[in-house]
Amino acid sequence: MNWKDEWKPLLWIVAGFLFLFYLPVGIPRFDNAIFEALYLVKWYAEEHVLLCLVPAFFIAGAIAVFISQESVMKYLGPAANKILSYGVSSVSGTVLAVCSCTVLPLFSGIYRMGAGLGPATAFLYSGPAINVLAIVLTARILGMEIGIARAVGAVLFSIIIGLIMHFIYRKEEIAKINAAKNMPVPEVKRALWKNIIYFAAMIAILVFANWGKPVEASGLWYSIFNLKWFITGIISIIFAIVLIAWFEFAWWKILLAAVPVAALSAVFPEHPLIAFTAGAIGLSVITSTSKGKANDWFASVWGFAKQILPLLLFGVLIAGFALGRPGHEGIIPNQWVAWAVGGNSLFSNFFASIAGAFMYFATLTEVPIVQGLIGSGMGKGPALALLLAGPALSLPSMLVIKSVIGWKKTLVFVSLVVVMATISGMVFGAFF
């Protein structure tokens, strides 16, 4: 036996044994942290995988299959018009009311299709950060000044971070530009307006299916919330017609998939997730059993799911163990966090940015969390820092971003978000 080849497995075995031997099972805080990790990942599976990630996977797969690489390069590539590319990327969050995890498949899709690193990272930040509902809720609960600061800061952040990422990796971007010059002119098989309606229908399904319940039981947002599943159903019918009319899907397959969805909607009207799940399964069966582009669409969706979902679930487990669910404690006591973000010092703003970057925030949950921290003594500067860093990042999302652009670019992106959030918090705290 050659021990030179065996010392690494031996070290892994010894390390695993020592970990299990000294595992602090029975200590209340450790046991509670384990349960918090399981509670959080269970909640994430219930609330986000089917409603958020599955539609996002289908949209990302559609980008990879039905949008030509040349088109992505034209509008979002390194050589694209900067006003157009960064303008589109920076305001995408006003359309996509999604969390940091849901935007990942979309980011991965456009980046792999040739989007420049700058516009792609601007989109990655803005998707969850510039959420109209979250900003309105911030202004109503935490104050108009912090709501406006969050909105302005998020738009500026996405553009500045994208431009800095482009500048740092400009040599790679130049190589993309040179490669794009040799690309053939794509053959237009489908009118642009048809593609727009196709993608708009999928995005609308994603948005309305995840429409959160507002604080007040009145007004426009609440009316939309009450009608969210009716609206989602109407859009789904339009989407089915689009697939048949413009994408050459067999009408009888669409009908076979629609019948159980309609039946489940009628039988279980109080549990719309059942019908929604049946619709997702039906679309998966249709695309996987079809030929040509339809089958390529499913293959792309499955590829994104295999890459992203395991990393997200693992990251959510770690985040739950460390910090717990909203309103609960993980291994790190909440008092430590509240103490660290008091006042408006450099440390408190930096700690708030770091904590926000690693915590997982579902859409809109960051507002009540920050409200509770302010009640425990958190300064307004650190509150803004957390709001600017938190929704756009999380430990789960970092793991996925790394798999798309690598550790170096991920560390640069995360560092830019943390530094800018810290500076913004200090400036805001000095005036308010």
N, C-alpha and C positions, 0 to 999 in steps of 0.2 A: 504493500500500500504506500502510495506517495502522499505523505502528510502535508506537503506543500499545497496540494489541491484540496485538502480536507479541512484546513484551519478555519476557512470562512464558514462552512456549514456548522462546525463545532462552535464558533462564536455565536452564531444565530441560535443554536440550541441552548447554549448556556444563558444567553440574554433572555430567551423566552422562558426558561425555567426560573430565573431570578425574578422576572416580571410576575409570573404566576405565584411564586413562593411568597413574595412580599406584597401581593395585591391586597389593598386595604379594605377588603370586604368586611362588613359589620360596622364600619365607622359611618354614623348617620349621614354626614355630608357627602361622602363618597357614594353611598347607596342611593341617596336622593338624586345625585348628579347622574347616575346611571339611568334612573327612571325618567329624569328630565330629558335625557338624550332620546330615550325610546318614545316618550310622549311627543316630543317635538317632531321626530321623523314620522310618527304615525299621523300627526296633524298635517304635516307637509304632504304626505301621501294622499290623505283625504281631500285636502283643499287645493292642492296645486298641480299634482301630476296629471290628473285627467283634464281639469279645466284649463290649466295654463300651459303645461309643457307639451301635451299631445298636440293641441292646435299649433303651437309654436314649431314643433318638429315638422308638421305638415307644411307650414309656410316656408320654413328653411329648406325643406326638400324640394318644394316647388321653385324656389329661387334658383337652386342648383340645377334643376332640370329644364324649366320653362323660360328662364331668363338667360340670354346668351352672355358669355363672358365678355364679349365685345361691348355689350350694352352697359354692363356694370362698370367696365373700364372707362366708358365714355362719360358717365355721369358721376361716378364715385372713385375713379382711378386716380393715381398720383398726378396724371397730367390733366385731369378734369378741371373745369372752371372752379376756382376756389370758393367763390361766392355761392355758386350753385351747390357744390358738394358739401361744404360745411354748413350751408344754410339748411339743406334738407336733413342732414345728420343731426344738427343741434336742436331742431324742433320736433324730432320724431316722437319724443315722449308725450307731446300733446295729443297724439293719435293713439299711441300704444301705452295704455295705463297698466303697465306690467311691472313685476318685481325684477331684481337683478338677475335671478335665475332664468326667468322666462325669456329675457332678451338674448340669452347666450346662444341658442340655436340660430337665431336670426343674424347675430353678429358673425358667428362661424360661417354661415352660408354666404354672406356678402363678401367676407374677407377671402374665403377660398375661391370665390369666383373672380377675384382680381381687384377688389376695392382697395384703395390706398390705406395705409396704416392710419393716417391722420383722420380721414372721414370715418373709417371703421371704428376707431376708438372714441371719436366724438359721438357716434351712434351708440356705442356700448355704454357710455356714461349717461347720455341724455335719455335713453329709453326708459329707465326706471326713475331718473331724477326729475325730469320735467313732466310730472304727472299732474294734470290740471286739478283733479279731485283732491289729491294730496296737498297741493299748494293752497287751494281754497279752504280745506280743513285746517291747515296750519294757520292761516290768517284768522280764521274764526275762533280757534281755540287758544293759540299762543300769541296772538296779536298781529295787527295789520303790518307792523314794521318788519317782523321776522318772516311773515308770509311773502312780502315783496322782496326782501333780501334773499330768500330762498329761491324765488322765481328768477330774479336777475342773476344771482350767483350761479345757478344751474346752467343757464344758457351760456353765460360767459365761460364757465368751467369747461363745458364740452368743446367749445371752439378753441380755447387756449390750450387745453390738454391735447387735442388733436393736432394743432399746429406744432406744439413742442415735440410730440411723438414723431411727426413727419420730419422735423428738423434733425432730431437725434439720429434717425435711421434713414437719412436722405439718400445715402448711397444705395441702399436696397430699393428705395422708391425710384431712383433713377434707372436702376436695372429693370424694374417693372415697366417704366415708360418706354425703354428701348425695346423690350419684348413686345409691348403692345403695338409698336409701329409695324411689326411684321405680321400682325393678325389679319386674316382676310375679312372682307366686309361681309357681315352676317346676312344670310338669306332670311328675309322677313316672311314668316309663315302665318303669322296672326297679327291682326291690327293691334296697335298699341292700346287703344281704348278697351279692347276686349281683355287684354292682360290686366289692365287697371281694374276693371270690374271684378275679374277673377281674384286678384289679390285683395281688393277692398272687401270682398265678401268674406274671405277667410279672416282678415284682420277684424272685421266687424263681429264675427262669431267669437273670436278671442276676447274682444273688449266687452261685449254685452254679457257673455257667459260669466265673466268675472266682475261684473258691476257690483261694487260693494254697497252695503246698506249705509246710508248717510246717518249722521247723528240725529238730525231733526226729522220727524215723521211727517214732513210736508215739503212742498216745493217741487221744482223740476227734477232734481236728482232723485228724490224719493219716488216720484211718479215713474221715472224710467226704471228704477229698481223694481217696482211692482210689476212692470211689463217686460222685464229683462228676458224671461224665457219665451214669451210670446214673440218678442222682437227677434230673438235668436232663432226661433223656429221659422219665421218668415224669411230671414236671411239664408237659412239652410236650404229652403226650397229654391230660392233664387240661385244659390250655389249649385244645387243639383241640376237645374236647368242649364246653367253655364257649362257644366261638365258634359252634358249631353249634346248641346248645340255647337259648342266651339272646340271642345277637346275630344270629341268622338268617343265618349264613353257609351257603352251599350245601355240603352234605356231600360231594358228589362233587369239588368244588374242593379241600377240605381233604384228601380221600383222595389226589387226584392229587399234591398237594404232599408228603404224608407218605410215599408210596411211594419216591421217590428218596432221601429222607432216611434211611429205614430201610435201603435197599439200600447206600448209601454207608457207613452205620455198620457194616454187616456186612463190606463189602469192605475198608474202611480203618479197622479198629478202633483202630489206633495213631495215627491222625490225625483226632481227633474234630472239629477245626475245619472239615474239608471238609463233614461232614454238617451242622454248625451253620450254615455259610454257605449250604448248599442250603436249609435251613429258612428262613433270613432272606429269601432270594430268593423262595422259594415264597410266604411271607406277603406280600411286596411285590407279587407278581403277583396274588394273590387279591384284595387290597384295591384295587389300582389298576384291576382289571378289573370290580369290583363297582359297585353303584350306592348312592346314599344315604349313610348314615353311614360305611359301610365305605370308600367312595371318599374321603370327607372325611378319614377317618383317615389314609389314605396321603398325601393332599395336605398335611396338617399335618406328617406325618413328613418328607416331602420338603422342606417349607419350613424346618424346623429344621436338616436336614442341609445345605442350601444356605447357611444363615446361619452355622452354627457350625463345620462341618468345615474349610473353607478357613482360617479364622482360627486354629483350633487347630493345624493342620499348619504354618502359617507361624510361629506362636509357638514350636512345638517346634524348628523349624529355628534360630531365633534363640537359644533357650536352649541348644541343643546347641553352637552356635558359640561362645557366651560361656563356658559352664562344662563342656561335654562330657558324656559319659555317666557314670554312677556308676563310680568307679574309674579314670576317664580325665580328661585335661585338655582344655579348650577354649582359647580365646585368653587366658583369665585363669588364671595358674598356681595350682595347688592350694595351694602354699606360702603364697601371699598370703592365701588364705582361712583357712588354719590359723593363721597369725600374727595375723590380725585378730580371731579369736574366742577367743583365749587369755585366761585370767583371768576376772574378773567385773565389769569396768568398764562404765560406761554405753556407751562406744563399742563394746565387744565384744558386748554384748547387742543394741545397736541394729543393728550390722552383721550379726549372726546373723539377726535378724528380717528385715532387708532382703534378705539373700542367700536366706533361706528363701522369702520372698514371691515372688521372681523365678525361683528354680530350679523345675524340674519334677520332682516325685516321683511315681512310680507307687506304687500301694498296697503298703505294707510295705517299700519300698526305703529310706525315710527312716531306718529303724532302723540297718541296717548302715552307712549313710553317716555318721550321727552317731557310731556306735561308732568308725569310722575316724578321725573328727575328734577325738574324745576321746583316742584313742591318740596323736594329733599335738599334744596340748596344749590342746584345747578345754575351757573351764570348764563346770561343770554348769549354771550359769545360762544361758549362751548356748546350751547344748544344748537346754534346755527351750524357750527362745525360738524356736529353729529348728523344733522339733517342733510348736509351737503355731501358727507362721506358715506353715511350709512346706507341709504336706499340703493346707491349705485354700486356698492361693493358688498361682499360677504365672503367668508372663508370658502363656502361651497363654490361660489362663482370664480374665485381665484384659481381653484384647482382646475376648473374647466378652461378658463382663459389661458392658463399655462399650457394646456394640451393643444391649444390652437396656435398661439404665437410664441410659445416658449417661456422659460422662466425669466430670462433677462428682460424681455419686453414687458412681461407681467409685473415684475418688480418695479420697473420704471413707471408704468401706468399707475400702480397702486401708490407709489411714492409721490407722484404728482398730485393725485387726489388728496392724499393726507396732508401734504405741505400746503396746498392751496386752501383746503378746508381750515387748516390751522390759522393761516394768515387772515382769511376772511372772518373767522371767529374773533380774532383779536381786534381787528378793525371795527367790526360791528359792536363788540363789547365795549370798546372805548367810547363810542357815541351813544350807546343805549344801555 
